[in-house]
Amino acid sequence: MFATASSDASPDVPVAPDALGVLFEELAELAGQRNAIDGRIVEIAAQIEREELCGATGARSVAALVAWKLGVSSTTAHTITTVASRLQEFPRCVRGMRQGRLSLDQVGVIAARAGAGSDAHYAQLAHSATVAQLRTAIKLEPRPQPEPEPAPGPEPRGSITTSGDERFTCWKITLPAVEAAMFDTALGAHRDALIADWKRDHEATGATAGAGSRPPMPGTLEAFLRLVEAGWDAEAAARPHAQRTTVVVHLDAERPTAALHLGPLLSDVDRRYLTCDATGEVWLRRRGQVIGAGRTTRTVSRRLRRVLEHRDRTCVVPGCDATRGLHAHHIRHWEDGGPTDPANLVLLCPYHHRAHHRGLITITGPATTLTVTDTDGHPLHPGSLAHPPTTPPPAVPPCPGPTGERAQWWWYQPFDPTQPQPPPDTN
């Protein structure tokens, strides 16, 4: 299906074939090694997803974890996770990566859109087709006929149901098409605003910020929470600056346990996080009986917050440049006797504030000589967390890449899922 493409070399430009051939050989060798490394990265991402190891890192998804650990863009990270999610469906294509013959972008296009059972077809085609040609080939696949529209019936009604346990609550929202479109539009607007803020705070610093110190790019969950906050009660503006709610806690005077008002028991981590920068209302109980109310608390005033904003400017975690929605954090917690004054307060973005209370990072003060460390006790720095490789490159043959010939699509036979396919590759 490929015909040799003609090339018109300018007679005025001197060409050194030998030197160019040497450079092409080196490019092929590096491409083969890079493809083999990408193939192994895909297998690691698949193992993390299969064994559900992502939650232990604090990352919101496997793609966010890959982008963090490799220092790559979200687009590249999603390509890796897309291939990893279909690893069992395309073993030949992934093996081609491990052998250095196929690139991540080639297999990523196949894994994103190709039909089931097409592994052998595209593993052969990808040896000579470019990424753009693979996209065209996949578009030529016959698609199944759409389902007929159901007969008119009663107007559908939406519903909201919840389920969960003490740790998580699952909300299931079912909306008719019109209301769903309104919801999608509002959600998209808030997501775009959050992403714009994130890019303004983080991408402007370029390579100087450590990828491991940045909060992940906001997604649909953050947009939904922002949508909820935007519709919070009309008197929110009368509350102190950045104060989201009043935390009502019932504290047992005889045991170190606390529970939300009409809610579940709180762990130490959640209790400290919720009461760090919010109006607190504490009710003391002994043997199930209310014995009094604690002080209503350590709220950071507008004046004090302006002092913190002038001093810290951004989230104090090295490499994080967030400036919106910052929380005032007590270095020595208020319930442990920590004062509400500038020396004991710093500004943290919500992501790093929760990470600190979960023990993923440690913040010690005073604020003027702050130290932020990871779980191993190593100080965080704004520079990149990457280090030079210590293992030799994979022993794979050079990869010359696609042939670069022009595709003659009238000769091409698209993959047809209705035809008999070769047995799956189990090797």
N, C-alpha and C positions, 0 to 999 in steps of 0.2 A: 504493500500500500504506500510505500515511500519511494519517491523519485529523487534523484540527486539534484540538489539545489545549486544553481549557478551562482558564481561570485565574480564580480568585476573588480580586480585589484587595480588600483591607480598606478600607472607607470612612473609617476613622479615620486612615489614613496618607496624607499629602499626596503627590501624584506630580507631578513636573514633566516632562511629556513632552518638551519641547524640550531640556532639559538632558540627559535620558537618551538622547535621540536623538543628541545631539552626542557623548556618551561612547561610544555604540555604534558610531558612525562611526569614532571614533579607534581603538576596539578592533579593528574590521574592518581598518583600514589596518595596524595593528601586526601582526595575525594573518597578513595576506597577506605582509608582509615576513619575518616569522619563518618561515612555511612555505617561502618561496623560499630563505631561508638554509639551512634544514634540508635542502632538496633538494640544494643544492650540497654540503653536508657529506656527505650520503650518497654523492654521486658521488666525492668525494675519498676516502672510506673504501673505496669499491669499487676505485678506482685503486690504493690502497695494498695492498689484498688481491690484486688481479690481478697486480701487478708484484712482489709479495713484498718490499715495502719495510719491513715491520714489524721484521724481524730486526735491521736496522741500528740500531734505536733502543734495543734492550735490553728492549722490552716483550714480554710473554709471548704476546700475541694482539693482533689489531686492536681488539677491544673494550677491552682494557686501555689500548692507546695512545689511543683516542678518549676514554676516561674521564679519562686523564691530561691530554691536551692541551686538552680542553674544560672540564675541571673539573666533569663531570656524574656522576651516579650510575651504578653498573654496570648498572642496569636500562635507563636511557636509552641507554647505550653499546651494550648488546646489541640494543636496538631498531634503532639506526642500522646496526649491522653485519648484522642480519637482513635489512633492506631492501637493503643493499648487496650481500649475497650472492645476492639474487634480482632484481637490477637488470635483467637481460636478459629475465626472465620477466614483469615488470610495468612495461614502459616507459610505458604510459599513466598509471598511478598515480604514478610518479615524476615524469613531466612535469607532472601536476597539482600536485605539491609545488613544482616549480620555478616554475610560474605562479602560485603562492600560493593555489590553490584547495583543496588537501587538506593536512591536518596530518600530522606525523610519526607520531603515535599511530594515526591512521586507516590509513595505509599500512603501519605496523608490524604491526597486527593482520592485515591482508590477507597480508602477506609471510610471517607466522609460520605460518599454518594453511591458507590458501586453496589449492585444487587448481590444477594446471597448466592453462594455457589460459583462466583466469578473469579475465585482466587487464581486458578490455573490460567484463565484467559488473560487477566491483566498482568500476572507475573511474567508471561511471555511478551506481552505488548510493551511493558515498561522498559524492556531492554533497549528499545530503539525510539520510544516516544518521549517527547518532552512533557513537562507538567501541563502546559497549555493544550497539547494534543491529547493527553489523557483526559482532561476536562471535557474536550469535545467528544471523545469516544464514549465517555460515560453518559453524556447527554443523548447520544444516539441509541441508548438502550431502550427497548420497548417498555413502556410503563403500564401497569395494570389499569384497567378501566375503572373510573370512579364509581362508587356505589350510587344506585338510583336514589333520588331524593324521596324521603318518606312522605306519605300522604298527609295532607293538612290535618292537624289535630288541635287539641286545646292549647292555649298559650302556656309555654313552659314557665315554671316558677323556680326561682333560685332558692338556695338553702345554704345554711351554715351549720356545720356540725363540728364538735370538738371531742378529742379523746387524748389520753396521755397518762403520765404517771407523775411522781414527785419531781422528776428532773425536767421533762419535756412535755409540751402540749402540742398536739397536732390539730391544726385548723384545716377543715376541708370546705372550700367555698365553691358552690356551683351557681353560675350566673347565666341568664339568657344572653343571646348574642349581642344585643344592644348594650346592656349593662356591662357585659364583659369587655366590649370595645371601649367604653368609658373608663373602666378600671384599668385596662391595658395602657390607655393614653395617659392617665394620671400617673400610673406607675412608671411609665417610660420617661415622663417629664422629670420626676424626682430622681430617677436613676441617672439621667443625663446631667442633672445639676450636681449630683454627688460625684460623678466621674469628672466633670469639669473642675470641681473644687480639688479633687485628688490630683489631677494632672497639674493644676496650677501650683499645688504645694510640693509635689514630688518630682515631676518630670523636668522642671526648670533647673534642678540641681545637677542633672545629667549623671555622669558616672561617679561623682564625688560622694553620693549617698550609698550606704550599704544596703544591698537588696534584702538581707536578712532582717534589717531594722525597720523597713517600711511596712505599714499595714497593707494588706492586699487591696487591690482595686475594688471599690464598692460594687455590689451586685444587686440582684432582685430583692434579696432579704433586707438589705440596708434601705433600699428604696421603699419597701413596704413599711418599715418602721418609721421612716421619715414621713410617709403619707399619713400614718396614724398620728404622729406628733403634730403634723400641720393642722389636723382637725381636732386637736386636744381642746379642752374646754376654753371658753372665751375669756376666762379670767387669768389665763396663763401669763399674760403680759404684766399683770400686777404683782407676780411673784418675783423674788430676787433673780438677778441675772443668771441665765443658764440653769435655772432650777426646774427640773422636769416634773417632780411630783413630791408628795409627802409620804415618807416611808413610815408606816405604823407597824411597830414590832412589839410582840408580847414576849418578855424575857422572864425566864424562870430564875428566881433569886437563889435557889438552892443548887441548880445544875447549870452548866454552861451551854444552855440550849436556847434558841429563839425561834419564833415562828412569825410569818407574816399575818396580818389581820385577816381572818377568814381564809388563810392560805396554809401552805405546807411548812414543815420545819425547814430551817435554813442551815446550811453548812457555814463553817467559819468563813470560808472564801466568799460566799454570796452575801453573808451578813456584812462583812467589811466593805465589799464592793458597793452594795446598795446604800450604805450609810456614809459613804465617803464624801459625797458632795450633793446632799439633798436635805430638805427639812426632815428631821427625825422626830417621831413621837413614840416614846418608849413607855410601855405599861409593864410594871413589875408585878409578878405573880409568885405566890408561895402556896404549895399544895393545892393548886388549881384555883385559888382565890386571889382577886386583884387586891394589892396592898398599897398601890400608889402609882403615880406617873413620874417618869424621869424627866430630865430637862429637855427642852426642845431646842435646840442644839446648835452647835458649831457651824452654822451656816456661814459661808464666805460672803461677806457683804459686797455691794457694788464697788465701794471704795477700795477694799482689799483686793478684789479681783482686778481692778485697773492697775494696781501695783504689780500683781503677778504678770499681767499681760505686757506691761512695759518692760519688766525684767526678763521674762522667758521668751516672749514673742511667739514661740512655737512649742510643740510637744518636746519635752526635754530628753526623750530617748534619742541617742545619737543616730543620725541618718534619717530620722522622721521629721518632716517639715510641715506637718499638719497645723493649720491655724484656725480651723472652724470646729465648733462644737467641743472645745477642750473642757476637761474636767479638772477641778481643783482637788489635788490629792494630798492627804496628810502623810508625810514621810513616816512619822511616828503616829500611829493611828489614834484618832480622838478617844476611842474607848480605852486605850492604854495610857491615857494621860497626855497625849500629844497636844500641844497648844495650837490654836488657830491664829498663827502669825506667819509673816513671810518666810522666816527661817525654816519653818516646818511644812511649807506648802510649795508645791510645784504644779505645773500644768501638764496634763497628759491627754492624748487623744483617746477616744473610747476603746480602741483596739488594744493599745498598750496598757491602759488602765486595767482592763479585765485580765490581760496577760500577766500583769504584776500580781493581782490578787489570786490568780490561779497558780502562781509559783513558777511561771515560765521565765520571768525576768525578776531581778531583785534591785530595788532602789534604796540606797542608803544616803544619808545626808550628813551635815545640813545642806540646804539648798544651794549655798554659795560654792560648795565643793562636792557636788553630787557625783555619785558613782553608780553606774548601771551595769549589771553583770547578767550573764546568761545562766542556764541551769547548772553549768559546770563551774561557775564562779569566775569565768573569764570576762574582763571588761569589754563592753560593746564600743566599737569605734565607728565613725561615719564612713570609713573606707569600705571597699569591697571585701567580702568574706571569702573570695575565691583564692586558691593557692595553686602553684604549678603542679602538673601531674607527676606522680612518682612511679608509675608503671609504664613499661614500654608500649608503643602503639600496637594495635592489633596486627597480626601477621595475615594480611589479606592481599590479593592481587590488585594492581592498579585498576581504577574505574575510569574509563575514557568518557563516560557519560553518554547521553543519547546521540544518535547519529547526526541530528540536525538537518535531516532531509525534509523536504516539503511533503506533507501528507496528501495522498490522493484518496479522498474519502469515498469516492464511488467504487473503489476496490475493497473497501474495508467491510468486514462482516461484524456488526455489533454483537455484543454478548446477548444471548436470548435465554432468559431463565426458564422458558417453557421447553427447551430442548434438553435431552439427556446430557448430564455433566459427568466428567471423570470423577472417580471416587475421591473423597477428601484425603489429603496428605496427612498421614499419621506419624511420619518420621520426625 
